[in-house]
Every structure is written in structure tokens, then in C-alpha cells.
Amino acid sequence: MIIDVHGHYTTAPKALEAWRNRQIAGITNPAEMPKASELRISDEELRESIEGNQLRLMRERGLDLTIFSPRASFMAHHIGDFRVSSTWAAICNELCYRVSRLFPDQFIPAAMLPQSPGVDPATCIPELTRCVQEYGNVAINLNPDPSGGHWNSPPLSDPHWYPIYEKMVEYDIPAMIHVSTSCNPSFHTTGAHYLNADTTAFMQCLTSDLFKAFPRLRFVIPHGGGAVPYHWGRFRGLAQELKKPLLKDHLLHNVYFDTCVYHQPGIDLLTRVIPVDNILFASEMIGAVRGIDPETGHYYDDTRRYVEAARIEPEQRGRIFEGNARRVYPRLDAALKARGR
Amino acid sequence: MIIDVHGHYTTAPKALEAWRNRQIAGITNPAEMPKASELRISDEELRESIEGNQLRLMRERGLDLTIFSPRASFMAHHIGDFRVSSTWAAICNELCYRVSRLFPDQFIPAAMLPQSPGVDPATCIPELTRCVQEYGNVAINLNPDPSGGHWNSPPLSDPHWYPIYEKMVEYDIPAMIHVSTSCNPSFHTTGAHYLNADTTAFMQCLTSDLFKAFPRLRFVIPHGGGAVPYHWGRFRGLAQELKKPLLKDHLLHNVYFDTCVYHQPGIDLLTRVIPVDNILFASEMIGAVRGIDPETGHYYDDTRRYVEAARIEPEQRGRIFEGNARRVYPRLDAALKARGR
């Protein structure tokens, strides 16, 4: 089977965005703050928003299952305070959970966290717990920069983040390290901020001994690892300068890269440079790049085509498509096995 | 001949750093502020600092000429105010000029600018003018983030930067877009901030119509373009979403990538994805990654080896090594021709 580890609910019914806009207005004008219960989206609406979009493309592309989390750019942790983020995360996570109940064979949820700039990440634990225990989430998305492009949180290696890591280890779930919308005019959200965050997160791991402190902690770096595989020689050399172990020993028991790289040469480099066991199939469709590549006639984000064309053995391709995801997301594996898959 | 377009004076005599440390101390304690004239470095010291380092490696690697600018991480535009930066830039640029006079066949200078956070870039024009007219500089290094990792300057497409661009066009010189030390603990300087800046700068160009306003403006994006070539499909797709022309028309008359990518698969991707005319040979030695790659037994930053091994025609290799640099840096070409080269 083919598991896409990186899908966001980018096609949620418009009512969600309308509610969020009211919530944002309510920050400055509390009289306008809507209740969570005022958002009403029917199962029928959810079904429609998925069937014509993600599910249609999954069928066309032969993808079996998507790990499905709230829309990354809409997390916008920089907006409002913890209470605002908390209500918003609860709503978004519930919607992904409902999608996973409506399409239990095709979607399994991953949670966004109610992060807020300057707020102790421990405040995210109740939502994380609820999502894992009640909603069957198999992973979380962790935003290393809840400020949205100002980068004023401590690095991922800082004890600041440990409460999250402790819970991740307890539940044996990985985190995808994924920022949200940039509110810094220097950084285009999907063209700069996302890729920069991937590179930054990797380097924060490289310079630290985080995985000595948490040997079972697992991070998935999305978007093919940002700039990392392209500069793998640079990172190997920097680790050497810093007297760290070889990257395969220092980081590759804990760090994984997805295949959200939207052209053949990129996937060819990724599969040439990064050990197959550290590559997880993903497309992030319907996401940042929704068009058709005039050079190929196919969707840019139809990453299965690139992985199929990469010069790797069929058995290796199977690990990228399925085996690695089952290993890195044990709760996904357990959920699949419970259904005989 | 082989021209390395990206060399910094990373091996300057210790007296330079000592003077800078006194200058930094002088910011808080004006009584300690040294005069520029208190820095004394002899020609002999300059010669020594180059002969055993850059020049030795250039000879070993068969590189003929380096475009040589002040050490990037030492620019540290975030330290002090415009006056501090101005004195520091003048000192550093003079040293690179002196190196170019001591080794006129092997080094030609490029200037750092006395940028300072929140200060109008027009204040950099006198130093730029002096470097071009008196010192024979063939390019500048432009820092898109003089704050050192806080990214609070306007994007490169903003009229904020136009005074620099107007002078660049007047002198027909390119700018390498190169940040300096990160003082943001999120970003490792050479492992994250440099690469992020490359990606960010490219995306700032992509989202704008800067090169419509300045058709003759030329930017060199160092470090192989950050994450850009690896994600070329993503950037092509983003340009399409934004209704911009094809990247080759939108950006590739004005944007160039160097070859500071420290392993073979990276250079193979770069030469596969980016048109040869947009690739400039460079090594940035002796720089971020000074060690020997245990996988090859050669220096990571011996990028000539990778370019030699890339699957391109000899004529294309010649353009990467020399022809493109002569085209993108017309003052370099003129200086070489004046010497019959």
C-alpha cells in the first residue's frame, strides 16, 4: 500500500474560515468572539470537501492512506493568545478526526498543537493527549516558530520543548516539524518560510545532542528536508567541524525526510543521498503547488511519479511508500493491523 | 582559466580581529574606541596570510583567480551603528584591495557595504563608489538582513534598496546576496542562516517584478542557491500560481547561482536543473567547511572536482569556470583583458 504521511485539510468548508475570521475579529473586539459551538459543519459537507478533492486525487494517483492534519498555513499560531490558539486547534483537530471517521480506510489524523508565542509548550499537552487518546491521532505537527517568521522561540534542542517530547516518547508518536503562515514580509510562506524552517530545524538538531537526551524521539522534516539533502556534503562537513558523530549515527536514527519535492531531479537527489530508511512518501496535496507542470503534463505534487521513476530497487520503493511510515508511526501501524491491513 | 567568484578573506591577520574587538568594546565605552589608523598590518603579513592559505589551495586545485571580499561572517552589520559599520567596512575593503595589489594575477576585490539595521542603504554609496573607482572592485556583497537573523529589513524588491541598485547598474556590477553572522539563536550561521537567506532572496525576487524595474540588475545567489535548485519544481509551480512568467524569463536573465555545494550529488543536481549560463564556479574556501570528506578523501570545498565530474560538455564547463563570470562581472572581464588574459 501507499501511505502519504503529509496531507493537510486545505479544502475545509468555507464556514471554517468564516468562523476563524470572526474569532480573529473577536481578539480586538471581544463582543464579536464566536463560540466554538457556532461553527456547524455537517458530515455531508465534510464528505463533499474530501471526495472531490483529496480522495479523488488519491484514487487517481493510487494512494491508499493519508496522514491528515489541519491546514498548516491556517494554524497561524502568532494570532491571538493561548486561548485563541487552543479553541482553534480543538476545532481543526476535531474536523480532521471527523474526516478520519467518515473515511476510516483513507485518512488517519495527526494533530496541530495550540502553540502560542512565548507560551510554555506544556500548555499543549491536554490537546495532544485528547487527540491521541480520543481521536486516534498518530502524530503531531510541531511548529518551531509560533511567531510566524520572527524566530524568537528557543531552538528545538532547548528544554523549553521537553514537555512535548516527553509526551511524544510516552505515546511513541513522531512530530512533523512544520511552521505556519509567515507574518514577516521577508519570508514568502510556502516559498521561503517552510523551506527555511526545515533547514533550520535540521541544523538545530545537528548542533545539539537532543537525541542523546531523547533516543526515541522522532522528527519528520517535511518538504524533502528543505535545503538539507542538496547540501548533504555541507552538513556532513559541519558536523565534522563541530566534532559530532557521522550524521547517520548522530541524526538518522531520529530524523526523517518526506518526499514533498516537486520535480524528478529533486527526488533523484533525495534518494541518492539520504538512506532509504529515512525517506517517507508524501505529497502535501492539495497544497502550495496545485498546478500542472508544463514540462511533464502532470501535477507538480504528484510525487508518486517521481518516486516510481527514481533509480531504486522495488523493495526500497516499498519501504518509502509503506514500510518506513509503519515503523516511524507505530500507532499508524497498529491501527492498520487492527483492520487487517 | 578558472575563476572562483566567491572567496572571502577568512584568514586575515589576527590584528584585524583584535582591532574589531576593541571597536566593539568602544561602542559601549567610547574611551576604548580605536582609531582606524591604530590597525597596522604590513604587506608581509598580508602576503603570509594568503600564500599559505588561499593561494596554496588555488595552486593545488588549479584555480587561477578569486573574486575576493571581506569575511562574510565578520561583516556583522548588526553590531553598532552606521559609523561603526562604515569604519569597519572601509578597513576590510582596504585589506582586500591590498591583497589584490600584492597578488594582482590571482585576486580581484569585491566590496562589503557599511550596512546597518534600519539605516537607509543610500548611506553605503560613498564606500561602494570608492571601492569601484579607487580599488577596482568588480562586485559587491549585499546583505538582505543586516539585523543578523531578525529579518526586519524590507524585501529586496522594495524601493528601500533602489539607491544601491541604481549604482550597481551605473557601474555594471553584480551583487552577491550574502548575509553575515546570525545573532538569532534559532539560526546557525553557516548551516541555516546562509542557506535560508539564499532561498529567501530568490523568493523575494520571484514574487516581485524587480527585474522589470532594473533589467540590467544582476544577483548572484551563493551556496548553490540555498534550497532553490533542489526545489526547482516547487519554484516553477509557485511562479505559475502567482501568474509570473516562466522562471527562465522571469528571473534567469538576472539571477545566477554559484557552485558552493560540497558534494557531487548536489553539483549534479545543480547542473541538471539550472541552465549552464546561470551557474558560476565558486568554492568559498577557506570557509564554512574546511575539512576533508572521509567519503572521498578530498576537501569538501574542492568544488572543482565536482564540476569536473558533472555530466556536462567541456564547452559548458568552460562557461561555468570562466565565460559566465566574465559576462556577469564585466569589470572583471575588462581587468583581465587589460592584462591580456
Boltz contact constraints between the chains, C-beta under 6 A:
constraints:
  - contact:
      token1: [A, 151]
      token2: [B, 184]
      max_distance: 6.0
  - contact:
      token1: [A, 151]
      token2: [B, 186]
      max_distance: 6.0
  - contact:
      token1: [A, 155]
      token2: [B, 186]
      max_distance: 6.0
  - contact:
      token1: [A, 184]
      token2: [B, 151]
      max_distance: 6.0
  - contact:
      token1: [A, 186]
      token2: [B, 151]
      max_distance: 6.0
  - contact:
      token1: [A, 186]
      token2: [B, 155]
      max_distance: 6.0
  - contact:
      token1: [A, 187]
      token2: [B, 200]
      max_distance: 6.0
  - contact:
      token1: [A, 188]
      token2: [B, 203]
      max_distance: 6.0
  - contact:
      token1: [A, 188]
      token2: [B, 207]
      max_distance: 6.0
  - contact:
      token1: [A, 191]
      token2: [B, 203]
      max_distance: 6.0
  - contact:
      token1: [A, 191]
      token2: [B, 238]
      max_distance: 6.0
  - contact:
      token1: [A, 192]
      token2: [B, 199]
      max_distance: 6.0
  - contact:
      token1: [A, 192]
      token2: [B, 200]
      max_distance: 6.0
  - contact:
      token1: [A, 192]
      token2: [B, 203]
      max_distance: 6.0
  - contact:
      token1: [A, 195]
      token2: [B, 199]
      max_distance: 6.0
  - contact:
      token1: [A, 195]
      token2: [B, 227]
      max_distance: 6.0
  - contact:
      token1: [A, 196]
      token2: [B, 196]
      max_distance: 6.0
  - contact:
      token1: [A, 199]
      token2: [B, 192]
      max_distance: 6.0
  - contact:
      token1: [A, 199]
      token2: [B, 195]
      max_distance: 6.0
  - contact:
      token1: [A, 200]
      token2: [B, 187]
      max_distance: 6.0
  - contact:
      token1: [A, 200]
      token2: [B, 192]
      max_distance: 6.0
  - contact:
      token1: [A, 203]
      token2: [B, 188]
      max_distance: 6.0
  - contact:
      token1: [A, 203]
      token2: [B, 191]
      max_distance: 6.0
  - contact:
      token1: [A, 203]
      token2: [B, 192]
      max_distance: 6.0
  - contact:
      token1: [A, 207]
      token2: [B, 188]
      max_distance: 6.0
  - contact:
      token1: [A, 226]
      token2: [B, 227]
      max_distance: 6.0
  - contact:
      token1: [A, 227]
      token2: [B, 195]
      max_distance: 6.0
  - contact:
      token1: [A, 227]
      token2: [B, 226]
      max_distance: 6.0
  - contact:
      token1: [A, 227]
      token2: [B, 227]
      max_distance: 6.0
  - contact:
      token1: [A, 230]
      token2: [B, 230]
      max_distance: 6.0
  - contact:
      token1: [A, 230]
      token2: [B, 266]
      max_distance: 6.0
  - contact:
      token1: [A, 232]
      token2: [B, 263]
      max_distance: 6.0
  - contact:
      token1: [A, 233]
      token2: [B, 262]
      max_distance: 6.0
  - contact:
      token1: [A, 233]
      token2: [B, 263]
      max_distance: 6.0
  - contact:
      token1: [A, 233]
      token2: [B, 300]
      max_distance: 6.0
  - contact:
      token1: [A, 234]
      token2: [B, 262]
      max_distance: 6.0
  - contact:
      token1: [A, 234]
      token2: [B, 289]
      max_distance: 6.0
  - contact:
      token1: [A, 237]
      token2: [B, 262]
      max_distance: 6.0
  - contact:
      token1: [A, 237]
      token2: [B, 289]
      max_distance: 6.0
  - contact:
      token1: [A, 237]
      token2: [B, 291]
      max_distance: 6.0
  - contact:
      token1: [A, 237]
      token2: [B, 300]
      max_distance: 6.0
  - contact:
      token1: [A, 238]
      token2: [B, 191]
      max_distance: 6.0
  - contact:
      token1: [A, 240]
      token2: [B, 291]
      max_distance: 6.0
  - contact:
      token1: [A, 262]
      token2: [B, 233]
      max_distance: 6.0
  - contact:
      token1: [A, 262]
      token2: [B, 234]
      max_distance: 6.0
  - contact:
      token1: [A, 262]
      token2: [B, 237]
      max_distance: 6.0
  - contact:
      token1: [A, 263]
      token2: [B, 232]
      max_distance: 6.0
  - contact:
      token1: [A, 263]
      token2: [B, 233]
      max_distance: 6.0
  - contact:
      token1: [A, 265]
      token2: [B, 269]
      max_distance: 6.0
  - contact:
      token1: [A, 265]
      token2: [B, 272]
      max_distance: 6.0
  - contact:
      token1: [A, 265]
      token2: [B, 273]
      max_distance: 6.0
  - contact:
      token1: [A, 266]
      token2: [B, 230]
      max_distance: 6.0
  - contact:
      token1: [A, 269]
      token2: [B, 265]
      max_distance: 6.0
  - contact:
      token1: [A, 269]
      token2: [B, 269]
      max_distance: 6.0
  - contact:
      token1: [A, 272]
      token2: [B, 265]
      max_distance: 6.0
  - contact:
      token1: [A, 273]
      token2: [B, 265]
      max_distance: 6.0
  - contact:
      token1: [A, 289]
      token2: [B, 234]
      max_distance: 6.0
  - contact:
      token1: [A, 289]
      token2: [B, 237]
      max_distance: 6.0
  - contact:
      token1: [A, 291]
      token2: [B, 237]
      max_distance: 6.0
  - contact:
      token1: [A, 291]
      token2: [B, 240]
      max_distance: 6.0
  - contact:
      token1: [A, 300]
      token2: [B, 233]
      max_distance: 6.0
  - contact:
      token1: [A, 300]
      token2: [B, 237]
      max_distance: 6.0
